[in-house]
Amino acid sequence: MRVLALTPSRAGSSPGQRSSIELWDRVLARDGLTVEYAPFETEALAQVLLQRGHMLVKTREMLRAYRRRLRLVRHLEGFDAVFVYREAALIGPALLERVVAASGKPLIYQLDDPLYIPYTSPSNGVLSYLKCFGKVATICRLSRVVIVNSSFHREFAERHARDVRVIPSVVDGEVYRHAVATRPLASRRVCVGWSGSSSSASNLRLVAEPLCRLRERIDFRLHLIGARESDLFEGDCTRQPWRAETEVEDLSQLDIGLVPVPDTPWNRRKFYMKVVQYMALGIVPVATPLGCNPEVIDHGCNGFLASSPEDWSRCLEMLVTNPQLRTKMAGEAERTAHARYTLEANAAKVVAAFRSALAA
């Protein structure tokens, strides 16, 4: 059976896609389901979308991508189902999803971010409202099966959809387990680190003061992946760009992983994939208790939740100065991640969701 996957981004370029449909592809193929990808973004659009300005290029490429997408969904012969990751188009109402539903093809929808919460993109400003945030409810109503990765999205989707399945964002357990076994010896300096992008690097301001104070008293290495040079941290702080092809190797340098998150309506409903990545590699997470973090992290067992600067200082000091505690929590973090947040742990749920849509 053939499934057409309508994705916003090209394969391999989006963390969300990589931790869901692009991994699920493997278990679906074993069950006889072939996934064929159709990204919305053109290469030119992908290059400018997250940059400020370039409005003429963005407008031209958005229209080009939309026309191409519309032609595609009008001719779905040969496909047994259509999978939509987040939204069929980056702008506009649920027109394309309506066309798919009208064709009679089963529509499978995955919602892994709170797209129903209005927000303004730093790079596109008020033009973000062209995304038509209200369309998420419509897409849920049109879908045979809705797959969500958190209890927050489930609560929203169940108000609009008949069949809602919870499948968390996942990592490839085989790849991440191998990385745990090959990490450097614990005798080196303890490494506290963060991984993200230039757009999320501002979150580090939440932990700048606790980290600076801690470094005045305790020796540890601070390593940032994906953050540009700034004055936020002075002295002994190493940095490197984020690279998909070396992500696991780069993360494996860390002993303690930071996930500071500002309190916003959007962030209160997010699933923070970075927490799972840290844990699967035996990296102890310290995170803001927002979104799904309190569900994933068992405070004091497989990680810490920190609400205030004092919390961050206390939790980080315990982990940096107590190797026995750090080792014990790292083991618990790894066990939790591999039991609940790997492709292997969720393979049966993935296949069941797709088969349910095809059988309806």
DOMARVEX-259454 format. One record per residue (C-alpha): residue in three letters; x, y, z; residue number from 1; chain. Coordinates in nm, 3 decimals, padded with zeros to 5 digits. Layout:
N
{'ALA'; {X; Y; Z}; NUM; 'A'},
...
//
This chain:
360
{'MET'; {00.000; 00.000; 00.000}; 1; 'A'},
{'ARG'; {00.119; 00.352; -00.082}; 2; 'A'},
{'VAL'; {00.090; 00.648; 00.153}; 3; 'A'},
{'LEU'; {00.151; 01.003; 00.030}; 4; 'A'},
{'ALA'; {00.319; 01.210; 00.304}; 5; 'A'},
{'LEU'; {00.254; 01.584; 00.278}; 6; 'A'},
{'THR'; {00.529; 01.744; 00.483}; 7; 'A'},
{'PRO'; {00.631; 02.109; 00.526}; 8; 'A'},
{'SER'; {01.004; 02.042; 00.485}; 9; 'A'},
{'ARG'; {01.232; 01.830; 00.277}; 10; 'A'},
{'ALA'; {01.335; 01.494; 00.421}; 11; 'A'},
{'GLY'; {01.616; 01.518; 00.675}; 12; 'A'},
{'SER'; {01.585; 01.893; 00.730}; 13; 'A'},
{'SER'; {01.324; 01.913; 01.007}; 14; 'A'},
{'PRO'; {01.379; 01.778; 01.362}; 15; 'A'},
{'GLY'; {01.007; 01.711; 01.399}; 16; 'A'},
{'GLN'; {00.984; 01.508; 01.081}; 17; 'A'},
{'ARG'; {01.299; 01.316; 01.164}; 18; 'A'},
{'SER'; {01.160; 01.214; 01.504}; 19; 'A'},
{'SER'; {00.826; 01.099; 01.362}; 20; 'A'},
{'ILE'; {00.725; 01.006; 01.008}; 21; 'A'},
{'GLU'; {01.082; 00.971; 00.878}; 22; 'A'},
{'LEU'; {01.154; 00.720; 01.156}; 23; 'A'},
{'TRP'; {00.811; 00.560; 01.138}; 24; 'A'},
{'ASP'; {00.877; 00.492; 00.770}; 25; 'A'},
{'ARG'; {01.097; 00.200; 00.875}; 26; 'A'},
{'VAL'; {00.831; 00.010; 01.070}; 27; 'A'},
{'LEU'; {00.559; 00.098; 00.821}; 28; 'A'},
{'ALA'; {00.769; -00.051; 00.541}; 29; 'A'},
{'ARG'; {00.804; -00.375; 00.738}; 30; 'A'},
{'ASP'; {00.425; -00.386; 00.750}; 31; 'A'},
{'GLY'; {00.388; -00.335; 00.376}; 32; 'A'},
{'LEU'; {00.319; 00.041; 00.375}; 33; 'A'},
{'THR'; {00.533; 00.250; 00.141}; 34; 'A'},
{'VAL'; {00.564; 00.621; 00.225}; 35; 'A'},
{'GLU'; {00.631; 00.869; -00.057}; 36; 'A'},
{'TYR'; {00.725; 01.222; 00.051}; 37; 'A'},
{'ALA'; {00.602; 01.547; -00.099}; 38; 'A'},
{'PRO'; {00.755; 01.850; 00.081}; 39; 'A'},
{'PHE'; {00.582; 02.188; 00.058}; 40; 'A'},
{'GLU'; {00.900; 02.396; 00.069}; 41; 'A'},
{'THR'; {01.098; 02.463; -00.241}; 42; 'A'},
{'GLU'; {01.473; 02.484; -00.197}; 43; 'A'},
{'ALA'; {01.460; 02.861; -00.248}; 44; 'A'},
{'LEU'; {01.185; 02.899; 00.014}; 45; 'A'},
{'ALA'; {01.374; 02.690; 00.268}; 46; 'A'},
{'GLN'; {01.676; 02.918; 00.234}; 47; 'A'},
{'VAL'; {01.489; 03.238; 00.324}; 48; 'A'},
{'LEU'; {01.186; 03.132; 00.529}; 49; 'A'},
{'LEU'; {01.349; 03.173; 00.871}; 50; 'A'},
{'GLN'; {01.536; 03.491; 00.777}; 51; 'A'},
{'ARG'; {01.406; 03.843; 00.823}; 52; 'A'},
{'GLY'; {01.294; 04.022; 00.509}; 53; 'A'},
{'HIS'; {01.316; 03.863; 00.161}; 54; 'A'},
{'MET'; {00.942; 03.919; 00.129}; 55; 'A'},
{'LEU'; {00.937; 03.910; -00.251}; 56; 'A'},
{'VAL'; {01.118; 03.577; -00.261}; 57; 'A'},
{'LYS'; {00.902; 03.436; 00.018}; 58; 'A'},
{'THR'; {00.581; 03.543; -00.157}; 59; 'A'},
{'ARG'; {00.690; 03.406; -00.494}; 60; 'A'},
{'GLU'; {00.806; 03.072; -00.355}; 61; 'A'},
{'MET'; {00.501; 03.034; -00.128}; 62; 'A'},
{'LEU'; {00.269; 03.077; -00.426}; 63; 'A'},
{'ARG'; {00.478; 02.840; -00.637}; 64; 'A'},
{'ALA'; {00.474; 02.577; -00.363}; 65; 'A'},
{'TYR'; {00.100; 02.616; -00.308}; 66; 'A'},
{'ARG'; {00.019; 02.574; -00.679}; 67; 'A'},
{'ARG'; {00.235; 02.262; -00.695}; 68; 'A'},
{'ARG'; {00.066; 02.121; -00.384}; 69; 'A'},
{'LEU'; {-00.282; 02.191; -00.520}; 70; 'A'},
{'ARG'; {-00.205; 02.006; -00.844}; 71; 'A'},
{'LEU'; {-00.077; 01.710; -00.642}; 72; 'A'},
{'VAL'; {-00.379; 01.664; -00.415}; 73; 'A'},
{'ARG'; {-00.616; 01.681; -00.712}; 74; 'A'},
{'HIS'; {-00.459; 01.366; -00.854}; 75; 'A'},
{'LEU'; {-00.424; 01.105; -00.582}; 76; 'A'},
{'GLU'; {-00.471; 00.799; -00.798}; 77; 'A'},
{'GLY'; {-00.240; 00.522; -00.692}; 78; 'A'},
{'PHE'; {-00.228; 00.625; -00.326}; 79; 'A'},
{'ASP'; {-00.421; 00.440; -00.057}; 80; 'A'},
{'ALA'; {-00.398; 00.714; 00.207}; 81; 'A'},
{'VAL'; {-00.261; 01.064; 00.264}; 82; 'A'},
{'PHE'; {-00.056; 01.156; 00.568}; 83; 'A'},
{'VAL'; {-00.032; 01.524; 00.668}; 84; 'A'},
{'TYR'; {00.244; 01.631; 00.902}; 85; 'A'},
{'ARG'; {00.134; 01.950; 01.084}; 86; 'A'},
{'GLU'; {-00.027; 02.112; 00.776}; 87; 'A'},
{'ALA'; {-00.048; 02.050; 00.405}; 88; 'A'},
{'ALA'; {00.058; 02.409; 00.330}; 89; 'A'},
{'LEU'; {00.249; 02.669; 00.532}; 90; 'A'},
{'ILE'; {-00.013; 02.934; 00.456}; 91; 'A'},
{'GLY'; {-00.387; 02.951; 00.414}; 92; 'A'},
{'PRO'; {-00.688; 02.762; 00.552}; 93; 'A'},
{'ALA'; {-00.744; 02.386; 00.532}; 94; 'A'},
{'LEU'; {-00.831; 02.395; 00.162}; 95; 'A'},
{'LEU'; {-00.583; 02.126; 00.059}; 96; 'A'},
{'GLU'; {-00.692; 01.895; 00.340}; 97; 'A'},
{'ARG'; {-01.053; 01.943; 00.228}; 98; 'A'},
{'VAL'; {-00.958; 01.839; -00.125}; 99; 'A'},
{'VAL'; {-00.794; 01.523; 00.011}; 100; 'A'},
{'ALA'; {-01.096; 01.437; 00.226}; 101; 'A'},
{'ALA'; {-01.332; 01.496; -00.067}; 102; 'A'},
{'SER'; {-01.133; 01.249; -00.276}; 103; 'A'},
{'GLY'; {-01.229; 00.970; -00.037}; 104; 'A'},
{'LYS'; {-00.870; 00.889; 00.051}; 105; 'A'},
{'PRO'; {-00.815; 00.829; 00.424}; 106; 'A'},
{'LEU'; {-00.647; 01.132; 00.584}; 107; 'A'},
{'ILE'; {-00.399; 01.068; 00.867}; 108; 'A'},
{'TYR'; {-00.295; 01.380; 01.055}; 109; 'A'},
{'GLN'; {00.001; 01.428; 01.288}; 110; 'A'},
{'LEU'; {00.007; 01.722; 01.528}; 111; 'A'},
{'ASP'; {00.328; 01.751; 01.730}; 112; 'A'},
{'ASP'; {00.333; 02.125; 01.801}; 113; 'A'},
{'PRO'; {00.061; 02.360; 01.936}; 114; 'A'},
{'LEU'; {-00.022; 02.504; 01.593}; 115; 'A'},
{'TYR'; {-00.367; 02.596; 01.726}; 116; 'A'},
{'ILE'; {-00.204; 02.863; 01.947}; 117; 'A'},
{'PRO'; {-00.156; 03.193; 01.757}; 118; 'A'},
{'TYR'; {00.202; 03.312; 01.754}; 119; 'A'},
{'THR'; {00.422; 03.563; 01.575}; 120; 'A'},
{'SER'; {00.738; 03.432; 01.412}; 121; 'A'},
{'PRO'; {01.052; 03.644; 01.480}; 122; 'A'},
{'SER'; {01.141; 03.619; 01.110}; 123; 'A'},
{'ASN'; {00.796; 03.680; 00.957}; 124; 'A'},
{'GLY'; {00.614; 03.895; 01.213}; 125; 'A'},
{'VAL'; {00.240; 03.944; 01.172}; 126; 'A'},
{'LEU'; {00.254; 03.755; 00.841}; 127; 'A'},
{'SER'; {00.257; 03.444; 01.062}; 128; 'A'},
{'TYR'; {-00.120; 03.487; 01.084}; 129; 'A'},
{'LEU'; {-00.144; 03.380; 00.719}; 130; 'A'},
{'LYS'; {-00.100; 03.029; 00.856}; 131; 'A'},
{'CYS'; {-00.466; 03.044; 00.970}; 132; 'A'},
{'PHE'; {-00.430; 02.891; 01.315}; 133; 'A'},
{'GLY'; {-00.797; 02.790; 01.324}; 134; 'A'},
{'LYS'; {-00.743; 02.536; 01.048}; 135; 'A'},
{'VAL'; {-00.597; 02.281; 01.291}; 136; 'A'},
{'ALA'; {-00.942; 02.203; 01.429}; 137; 'A'},
{'THR'; {-01.074; 02.163; 01.075}; 138; 'A'},
{'ILE'; {-00.795; 01.923; 00.981}; 139; 'A'},
{'CYS'; {-00.872; 01.716; 01.292}; 140; 'A'},
{'ARG'; {-01.238; 01.691; 01.188}; 141; 'A'},
{'LEU'; {-01.146; 01.583; 00.835}; 142; 'A'},
{'SER'; {-00.902; 01.311; 00.946}; 143; 'A'},
{'ARG'; {-00.971; 00.941; 00.996}; 144; 'A'},
{'VAL'; {-00.693; 00.926; 01.258}; 145; 'A'},
{'VAL'; {-00.514; 01.206; 01.442}; 146; 'A'},
{'ILE'; {-00.174; 01.128; 01.594}; 147; 'A'},
{'VAL'; {-00.048; 01.358; 01.871}; 148; 'A'},
{'ASN'; {00.265; 01.348; 02.084}; 149; 'A'},
{'SER'; {00.135; 01.492; 02.410}; 150; 'A'},
{'SER'; {-00.161; 01.503; 02.646}; 151; 'A'},
{'PHE'; {-00.205; 01.874; 02.565}; 152; 'A'},
{'HIS'; {-00.257; 01.807; 02.195}; 153; 'A'},
{'ARG'; {-00.475; 01.507; 02.272}; 154; 'A'},
{'GLU'; {-00.707; 01.725; 02.479}; 155; 'A'},
{'PHE'; {-00.738; 01.969; 02.188}; 156; 'A'},
{'ALA'; {-00.774; 01.704; 01.916}; 157; 'A'},
{'GLU'; {-01.038; 01.501; 02.101}; 158; 'A'},
{'ARG'; {-01.272; 01.800; 02.085}; 159; 'A'},
{'HIS'; {-01.269; 01.772; 01.706}; 160; 'A'},
{'ALA'; {-01.164; 01.421; 01.599}; 161; 'A'},
{'ARG'; {-01.313; 01.074; 01.642}; 162; 'A'},
{'ASP'; {-00.992; 00.872; 01.663}; 163; 'A'},
{'VAL'; {-00.695; 01.029; 01.843}; 164; 'A'},
{'ARG'; {-00.376; 00.832; 01.912}; 165; 'A'},
{'VAL'; {-00.090; 00.943; 02.139}; 166; 'A'},
{'ILE'; {00.253; 00.851; 02.003}; 167; 'A'},
{'PRO'; {00.545; 01.048; 02.148}; 168; 'A'},
{'SER'; {00.825; 01.191; 01.941}; 169; 'A'},
{'VAL'; {01.093; 00.923; 01.929}; 170; 'A'},
{'VAL'; {01.461; 00.855; 01.870}; 171; 'A'},
{'ASP'; {01.626; 00.565; 01.694}; 172; 'A'},
{'GLY'; {01.707; 00.349; 01.994}; 173; 'A'},
{'GLU'; {01.979; 00.152; 01.818}; 174; 'A'},
{'VAL'; {02.173; 00.463; 01.719}; 175; 'A'},
{'TYR'; {02.140; 00.628; 02.058}; 176; 'A'},
{'ARG'; {02.222; 00.314; 02.257}; 177; 'A'},
{'HIS'; {02.545; 00.272; 02.060}; 178; 'A'},
{'ALA'; {02.639; 00.630; 02.143}; 179; 'A'},
{'VAL'; {02.599; 00.564; 02.517}; 180; 'A'},
{'ALA'; {02.849; 00.281; 02.499}; 181; 'A'},
{'THR'; {03.110; 00.493; 02.322}; 182; 'A'},
{'ARG'; {03.099; 00.807; 02.539}; 183; 'A'},
{'PRO'; {03.431; 00.933; 02.680}; 184; 'A'},
{'LEU'; {03.546; 00.820; 03.023}; 185; 'A'},
{'ALA'; {03.382; 00.985; 03.324}; 186; 'A'},
{'SER'; {03.722; 01.091; 03.457}; 187; 'A'},
{'ARG'; {03.729; 01.397; 03.229}; 188; 'A'},
{'ARG'; {03.585; 01.734; 03.336}; 189; 'A'},
{'VAL'; {03.209; 01.724; 03.381}; 190; 'A'},
{'CYS'; {03.045; 01.874; 03.072}; 191; 'A'},
{'VAL'; {02.728; 02.080; 03.109}; 192; 'A'},
{'GLY'; {02.577; 02.154; 02.771}; 193; 'A'},
{'TRP'; {02.294; 02.281; 02.560}; 194; 'A'},
{'SER'; {02.183; 02.201; 02.207}; 195; 'A'},
{'GLY'; {01.949; 02.404; 01.990}; 196; 'A'},
{'SER'; {01.951; 02.666; 01.718}; 197; 'A'},
{'SER'; {02.028; 03.035; 01.684}; 198; 'A'},
{'SER'; {01.655; 03.106; 01.713}; 199; 'A'},
{'SER'; {01.628; 02.930; 02.051}; 200; 'A'},
{'ALA'; {01.967; 03.039; 02.190}; 201; 'A'},
{'SER'; {01.801; 03.331; 02.369}; 202; 'A'},
{'ASN'; {01.653; 03.070; 02.608}; 203; 'A'},
{'LEU'; {02.001; 03.042; 02.760}; 204; 'A'},
{'ARG'; {01.943; 03.376; 02.932}; 205; 'A'},
{'LEU'; {01.731; 03.186; 03.184}; 206; 'A'},
{'VAL'; {02.037; 02.995; 03.305}; 207; 'A'},
{'ALA'; {02.317; 03.245; 03.239}; 208; 'A'},
{'GLU'; {02.329; 03.378; 03.595}; 209; 'A'},
{'PRO'; {02.312; 03.039; 03.773}; 210; 'A'},
{'LEU'; {02.582; 02.899; 03.545}; 211; 'A'},
{'CYS'; {02.813; 03.197; 03.591}; 212; 'A'},
{'ARG'; {02.775; 03.184; 03.968}; 213; 'A'},
{'LEU'; {02.836; 02.811; 03.975}; 214; 'A'},
{'ARG'; {03.151; 02.843; 03.767}; 215; 'A'},
{'GLU'; {03.296; 03.085; 04.021}; 216; 'A'},
{'ARG'; {03.298; 02.801; 04.275}; 217; 'A'},
{'ILE'; {03.311; 02.475; 04.077}; 218; 'A'},
{'ASP'; {03.512; 02.364; 03.777}; 219; 'A'},
{'PHE'; {03.318; 02.221; 03.484}; 220; 'A'},
{'ARG'; {03.311; 02.251; 03.108}; 221; 'A'},
{'LEU'; {03.031; 02.445; 02.936}; 222; 'A'},
{'HIS'; {02.957; 02.340; 02.577}; 223; 'A'},
{'LEU'; {02.694; 02.492; 02.346}; 224; 'A'},
{'ILE'; {02.574; 02.327; 02.024}; 225; 'A'},
{'GLY'; {02.399; 02.552; 01.774}; 226; 'A'},
{'ALA'; {02.443; 02.883; 01.960}; 227; 'A'},
{'ARG'; {02.628; 03.165; 01.790}; 228; 'A'},
{'GLU'; {02.908; 03.362; 01.953}; 229; 'A'},
{'SER'; {02.772; 03.610; 02.205}; 230; 'A'},
{'ASP'; {02.859; 03.785; 02.529}; 231; 'A'},
{'LEU'; {02.621; 03.563; 02.722}; 232; 'A'},
{'PHE'; {02.898; 03.342; 02.854}; 233; 'A'},
{'GLU'; {03.256; 03.453; 02.901}; 234; 'A'},
{'GLY'; {03.572; 03.254; 02.959}; 235; 'A'},
{'ASP'; {03.578; 02.877; 02.925}; 236; 'A'},
{'CYS'; {03.283; 02.805; 02.696}; 237; 'A'},
{'THR'; {03.316; 02.591; 02.385}; 238; 'A'},
{'ARG'; {03.076; 02.610; 02.091}; 239; 'A'},
{'GLN'; {03.006; 02.423; 01.772}; 240; 'A'},
{'PRO'; {02.742; 02.440; 01.499}; 241; 'A'},
{'TRP'; {02.453; 02.196; 01.503}; 242; 'A'},
{'ARG'; {02.486; 01.928; 01.234}; 243; 'A'},
{'ALA'; {02.227; 01.658; 01.170}; 244; 'A'},
{'GLU'; {02.487; 01.408; 01.050}; 245; 'A'},
{'THR'; {02.694; 01.432; 01.372}; 246; 'A'},
{'GLU'; {02.420; 01.517; 01.622}; 247; 'A'},
{'VAL'; {02.448; 01.199; 01.828}; 248; 'A'},
{'GLU'; {02.827; 01.217; 01.842}; 249; 'A'},
{'ASP'; {02.816; 01.585; 01.936}; 250; 'A'},
{'LEU'; {02.559; 01.534; 02.211}; 251; 'A'},
{'SER'; {02.760; 01.247; 02.354}; 252; 'A'},
{'GLN'; {03.014; 01.496; 02.488}; 253; 'A'},
{'LEU'; {02.762; 01.611; 02.749}; 254; 'A'},
{'ASP'; {02.705; 01.475; 03.098}; 255; 'A'},
{'ILE'; {02.427; 01.719; 03.188}; 256; 'A'},
{'GLY'; {02.183; 01.862; 02.935}; 257; 'A'},
{'LEU'; {02.011; 02.198; 02.977}; 258; 'A'},
{'VAL'; {01.655; 02.266; 02.859}; 259; 'A'},
{'PRO'; {01.564; 02.620; 02.976}; 260; 'A'},
{'VAL'; {01.230; 02.735; 02.835}; 261; 'A'},
{'PRO'; {01.050; 03.072; 02.870}; 262; 'A'},
{'ASP'; {00.694; 03.055; 02.999}; 263; 'A'},
{'THR'; {00.465; 03.126; 02.700}; 264; 'A'},
{'PRO'; {00.129; 02.980; 02.591}; 265; 'A'},
{'TRP'; {00.308; 02.797; 02.308}; 266; 'A'},
{'ASN'; {00.583; 02.654; 02.529}; 267; 'A'},
{'ARG'; {00.333; 02.531; 02.788}; 268; 'A'},
{'ARG'; {00.203; 02.279; 02.532}; 269; 'A'},
{'LYS'; {00.522; 02.162; 02.362}; 270; 'A'},
{'PHE'; {00.692; 01.825; 02.369}; 271; 'A'},
{'TYR'; {01.063; 01.896; 02.411}; 272; 'A'},
{'MET'; {01.241; 01.639; 02.198}; 273; 'A'},
{'LYS'; {01.579; 01.751; 02.328}; 274; 'A'},
{'VAL'; {01.492; 01.606; 02.671}; 275; 'A'},
{'VAL'; {01.438; 01.263; 02.517}; 276; 'A'},
{'GLN'; {01.758; 01.286; 02.313}; 277; 'A'},
{'TYR'; {01.959; 01.371; 02.623}; 278; 'A'},
{'MET'; {01.804; 01.091; 02.825}; 279; 'A'},
{'ALA'; {01.847; 00.826; 02.556}; 280; 'A'},
{'LEU'; {02.220; 00.903; 02.555}; 281; 'A'},
{'GLY'; {02.251; 00.881; 02.933}; 282; 'A'},
{'ILE'; {02.274; 01.258; 02.968}; 283; 'A'},
{'VAL'; {02.095; 01.385; 03.279}; 284; 'A'},
{'PRO'; {01.845; 01.658; 03.181}; 285; 'A'},
{'VAL'; {01.776; 01.970; 03.384}; 286; 'A'},
{'ALA'; {01.470; 02.143; 03.240}; 287; 'A'},
{'THR'; {01.204; 02.403; 03.298}; 288; 'A'},
{'PRO'; {00.883; 02.229; 03.414}; 289; 'A'},
{'LEU'; {00.678; 02.332; 03.109}; 290; 'A'},
{'GLY'; {00.503; 02.134; 02.839}; 291; 'A'},
{'CYS'; {00.563; 01.761; 02.861}; 292; 'A'},
{'ASN'; {00.881; 01.795; 03.065}; 293; 'A'},
{'PRO'; {00.708; 01.702; 03.394}; 294; 'A'},
{'GLU'; {00.566; 01.391; 03.223}; 295; 'A'},
{'VAL'; {00.900; 01.279; 03.080}; 296; 'A'},
{'ILE'; {01.125; 01.374; 03.371}; 297; 'A'},
{'ASP'; {01.074; 01.208; 03.708}; 298; 'A'},
{'HIS'; {01.223; 01.485; 03.924}; 299; 'A'},
{'GLY'; {01.516; 01.359; 04.127}; 300; 'A'},
{'CYS'; {01.513; 01.017; 03.959}; 301; 'A'},
{'ASN'; {01.605; 01.054; 03.590}; 302; 'A'},
{'GLY'; {01.654; 01.430; 03.579}; 303; 'A'},
{'PHE'; {01.567; 01.757; 03.748}; 304; 'A'},
{'LEU'; {01.299; 02.022; 03.695}; 305; 'A'},
{'ALA'; {01.407; 02.378; 03.774}; 306; 'A'},
{'SER'; {01.164; 02.670; 03.804}; 307; 'A'},
{'SER'; {01.388; 02.944; 03.943}; 308; 'A'},
{'PRO'; {01.753; 03.053; 03.931}; 309; 'A'},
{'GLU'; {01.794; 02.900; 04.275}; 310; 'A'},
{'ASP'; {01.656; 02.569; 04.148}; 311; 'A'},
{'TRP'; {01.896; 02.570; 03.853}; 312; 'A'},
{'SER'; {02.194; 02.644; 04.078}; 313; 'A'},
{'ARG'; {02.103; 02.375; 04.329}; 314; 'A'},
{'CYS'; {02.030; 02.102; 04.075}; 315; 'A'},
{'LEU'; {02.337; 02.171; 03.864}; 316; 'A'},
{'GLU'; {02.565; 02.183; 04.168}; 317; 'A'},
{'MET'; {02.439; 01.845; 04.289}; 318; 'A'},
{'LEU'; {02.500; 01.685; 03.952}; 319; 'A'},
{'VAL'; {02.840; 01.842; 03.888}; 320; 'A'},
{'THR'; {02.981; 01.765; 04.232}; 321; 'A'},
{'ASN'; {02.830; 01.422; 04.293}; 322; 'A'},
{'PRO'; {02.946; 01.165; 04.033}; 323; 'A'},
{'GLN'; {02.757; 00.881; 04.202}; 324; 'A'},
{'LEU'; {02.428; 01.071; 04.179}; 325; 'A'},
{'ARG'; {02.502; 01.171; 03.821}; 326; 'A'},
{'THR'; {02.579; 00.813; 03.718}; 327; 'A'},
{'LYS'; {02.267; 00.677; 03.886}; 328; 'A'},
{'MET'; {02.038; 00.937; 03.726}; 329; 'A'},
{'ALA'; {02.203; 00.889; 03.387}; 330; 'A'},
{'GLY'; {02.117; 00.519; 03.401}; 331; 'A'},
{'GLU'; {01.757; 00.593; 03.497}; 332; 'A'},
{'ALA'; {01.729; 00.852; 03.219}; 333; 'A'},
{'GLU'; {01.855; 00.604; 02.960}; 334; 'A'},
{'ARG'; {01.619; 00.331; 03.079}; 335; 'A'},
{'THR'; {01.319; 00.564; 03.071}; 336; 'A'},
{'ALA'; {01.395; 00.691; 02.722}; 337; 'A'},
{'HIS'; {01.450; 00.347; 02.571}; 338; 'A'},
{'ALA'; {01.140; 00.204; 02.736}; 339; 'A'},
{'ARG'; {00.906; 00.486; 02.628}; 340; 'A'},
{'TYR'; {01.055; 00.716; 02.365}; 341; 'A'},
{'THR'; {01.222; 00.505; 02.096}; 342; 'A'},
{'LEU'; {01.096; 00.387; 01.760}; 343; 'A'},
{'GLU'; {01.114; 00.028; 01.881}; 344; 'A'},
{'ALA'; {00.901; 00.101; 02.188}; 345; 'A'},
{'ASN'; {00.629; 00.265; 01.977}; 346; 'A'},
{'ALA'; {00.639; 00.060; 01.656}; 347; 'A'},
{'ALA'; {00.315; -00.127; 01.725}; 348; 'A'},
{'LYS'; {00.129; 00.200; 01.796}; 349; 'A'},
{'VAL'; {00.250; 00.353; 01.470}; 350; 'A'},
{'VAL'; {00.138; 00.058; 01.258}; 351; 'A'},
{'ALA'; {-00.195; 00.034; 01.440}; 352; 'A'},
{'ALA'; {-00.273; 00.403; 01.376}; 353; 'A'},
{'PHE'; {-00.209; 00.376; 01.002}; 354; 'A'},
{'ARG'; {-00.391; 00.043; 00.968}; 355; 'A'},
{'SER'; {-00.692; 00.184; 01.154}; 356; 'A'},
{'ALA'; {-00.720; 00.470; 00.905}; 357; 'A'},
{'LEU'; {-00.692; 00.235; 00.609}; 358; 'A'},
{'ALA'; {-00.950; -00.005; 00.749}; 359; 'A'},
{'ALA'; {-01.212; 00.259; 00.837}; 360; 'A'},
//
